[in-house]
């Protein structure tokens, strides 16, 4: 009789455990699904560096950084929006070394001087380069994009500060960006990972 009672208790306990197990399995499955859906690791994104200098010239250490990146086999784009030269523009990019593309504006005079009022043709030439740089920043396999005198785009009302910030925020995760200028909108400086002020 005692044996029968113990057997009945064991069977009842096993039945209860079997009823509990499916719920446990469902809970564990739901937990694992929620873990799969949520990413624990935040993906890395390229850096944004800002160089602010009183003189309008491209510093040697920026060129050195670009050359080093290109030498490591990564594509580099340097865009000088307001600097010009003979046979420049989108159709005539220069290559300093392999993987290093250097572009200047297609115009007949130095457009960076403050006293200059840009003609419609010059505005188009500058904005063509800007559009090219935007595509490179967003979707191309560039590892580094350097944009010289980007502050003049905003200062001369060719683009808005909001557009420039949006381009930075929506960049490809693999692209590092260097922006130079004699000044920089505060929203861009605040967004940048590194801001360097040159004294002379």
C-alpha positions, 0 to 999 in steps of 0.5 A, spaced: 500 500 500 505 504 501 509 502 495 502 504 491 502 511 494 509 512 493 508 510 486 502 515 485 506 521 488 512 520 483 507 519 477 503 526 479 510 529 480 512 527 473 506 529 470 506 536 474 514 537 471 512 535 464 506 541 464 511 546 467 517 544 462 513 547 455 512 553 459 519 554 461 522 552 454 517 557 451 520 562 456 527 561 454 526 561 447 522 568 447 528 570 451 533 568 446 529 571 441 529 578 444 537 577 445 538 576 438 533 582 436 537 587 441 545 588 439 549 588 445 555 591 441 555 598 438 558 598 431 564 603 430 563 609 426 569 613 422 571 619 426 570 626 424 576 631 425 575 638 424 582 643 423 580 650 424 586 655 422 587 662 421 591 661 415 587 658 409 592 653 407 592 645 407 597 643 413 602 638 411 600 633 417 593 633 414 597 631 407 601 626 411 595 623 414 592 622 407 598 619 404 599 614 410 592 612 409 592 611 402 599 607 403 595 602 407 591 600 401 585 605 403 581 609 398 582 617 400 579 623 397 581 630 398 577 635 395 579 643 395 572 646 394 575 653 393 582 652 390 583 652 383 588 650 378 589 649 370 584 643 368 581 642 374 574 639 376 570 633 376 573 631 369 580 632 371 582 629 378 589 628 380 592 622 383 598 623 388 599 616 389 595 610 388 589 610 392 589 618 393 584 622 389 585 630 389 580 634 386 580 642 385 575 647 383 574 648 375 575 656 375 580 661 373 581 664 379 582 663 387 575 663 390 577 662 397 579 670 398 573 674 402 572 679 397 570 675 391 563 675 389 562 668 386 559 668 379 553 663 377 558 658 374 563 658 379 558 656 384 556 651 380 563 648 380 564 648 387 557 645 388 559 640 383 565 638 387 560 638 394 555 633 391 561 629 389 564 629 396 557 627 399 556 621 394 563 619 397 562 620 404 555 616 404 556 610 399 563 609 396 569 605 399 573 611 401 576 610 408 578 618 408 575 624 405 578 630 406 574 637 405 578 643 405 575 650 407 568 647 408 566 653 412 566 657 406 560 653 403 556 655 409 559 662 410 557 664 403 550 660 403 551 655 398 549 650 403 546 650 410 549 648 416 543 643 417 545 640 410 553 639 412 551 636 419 546 631 416 551 629 411 556 627 417 550 624 421 548 619 415 556 618 412 558 611 411 560 607 418 567 606 414 569 613 412 573 617 416 572 625 415 577 631 416 574 638 415 578 644 415 576 652 415 578 658 418 572 657 422 567 652 423 559 652 425 558 650 432 554 644 431 559 641 426 565 642 432 560 639 437 559 633 433 566 632 431 570 627 435 576 631 435 577 639 434 584 642 433 585 649 433 591 652 430 594 658 432 598 660 426 
